[in-house]
Each structure stands twice: as C-alpha cells, then as structure tokens.
Amino acid sequence: MRGLAGLFQALPGLAAASLAGTAIAAPAADAPVPERLTACVACHGAGTSASEGVPSLGGQQGDYVVTQLFQFREKQREAAPMNDIAAGFSDDDLRAYGEAIATLPAPEWSGPPADAALKERAQAAIAKHQCTSCHGADLAGRDAIPRIRAQREEYLARALSAYKSNARPGYDPAMNEVAQDLKDDEIRDLAAYIARL
C-alpha cells in the first residue's frame, strides 16, 4: 500500500481534467486497486478535494470508507455517481479501497485560520454536542468513525443538515440523534471551524 500515496501525488492532472468536463473512463473491474483509484482521485483529489461539494478522502479511516462504499453499493445511501460506481464492488473490493484511501495524505486547510469569535462559538458547540467523544480530540476519527478535521466546509454543513433532517442515514443512528439538537447557526459554525483545522 505504500506506493499508493506516490501514485495519488502523481495524478493531480486528473482532478483538473475531471473539473474541466473531460470524461475519465473507469478502469476495468479486475484492474489493480491503484489503477482503479484514478477515478476516485479525479473527483476527490489526491488527499484534499478541490471540488465543491466533493469530500476530501485523505487520511480517512479505512473502516469508515468500507462502510460508506457498502452503503452506496446497497443503495442505503444515495449519492450520484457513487451508487453506480460501487454497484459492482465485491466485499474484497470494499476492503481494498478502504485500505488504499486511508493511505492518502490528510487534507490540509490552506486559507486563514478561524477568527477568535468563530473558534469560541465552534468549540462551545463541539463541547455541547460531544463531537470529540466519537471523532477524537483532534477530530481525526477512529475505526469506523470518520475524520472530519479539515474536511470541506460546504460538505460538512450539508452532511450535518442531512443528518438533522434524516435525509442521510447513518450506519448507526448516533449522528442522526446528535444532529437533532443542532441549530442552523451551530451547523454553520462547526462546518467553518472544523474545515479550518
């Protein structure tokens, strides 16, 4: 798996090609996993997503990736084009993708840090809703709990809103339950602050 990180770092042009509307053919289902991941990198980036609404996958927990791909495959979670992409994945494919994606470099925030007022509000919301009890003190996740640190802001906001409305089912009800108590301003503050970590 060590060579996968180098592969992803060598493929930034794929993301640009995808954003420019150039079609990228999916490799054959029996191709080696690194080759098959070129389409993942094209949309999600080589660790950090540059595409609005498309989450960064770098540093993501392998078990979480497996669970999400399973949900896409089984149509328990609807998100185009992921349902079609995962439709033909075997259980071994899910595990291989999870392991490979976990080797991507963690996403990094490149803009200015959160201002003091945002930081104070967001840290209060993190404490109130006990985000660190599952996602870890550094919000990097563990096991099947996702890394949210430095995730794209609009993606975090959309995910939290979808958990709150139950439009996005969790693989267990924890996030849906926690999100019920989130206020809209807390969602905005959490997304903006966590994205900037």
Secondary structure, 3 states (H helix, E strand, C coil): CHHHHHHHHCCHHHHHHHHCCCCCCCCCCCCCHHHHCHHHHHHHCCCCCCCCCCCCCCCCCHHHHHHHHHHHHCCCCCCCCHHHHHCCCCHHHHHHHHHHHCCCCCCCCCCCCCCHHHHHHHHHHHHHCCHHHHHCCCCCCECCECCCCCCCHHHHHHHHHHHHHCCCCCCCCHHHHHHCCCCHHHHHHHHHHHHCC
